[in-house]
């Protein structure tokens, strides 16, 4: 999508504080962090949200593989972290490109919202 900011970041058209990249996924630090560690993981291919992922598409496995690597790289694999995906406007999705938040660096508590 030509006007999608996450597509532009994933394709290198817009610079960001990138922490991970492979053939399928780009990850970068959130500009408005909700915790000391707040990283967004986005597929390079545009999906508006998880509802566009087809049954035989392995992008979710690739994203979670990247999250595993990022957790180790950021030294949060032992202390714990939260992975969040918002699907749709009412869920709080503000950029309509599927993405996953890795949030860590402090005790997050029991509640998600």
Secondary structure, DSSP 8 states (H G I E B T S, - for coil): -TT-HHHHHHTTSS---EEEE-SSEEEEE-TT-SSSEEEEEEESS--SSGGG--TT--HHHHHHHHHHHHHHHTT-TTT-EEEE---SGGGT--SSS-EEEEEESS---S---
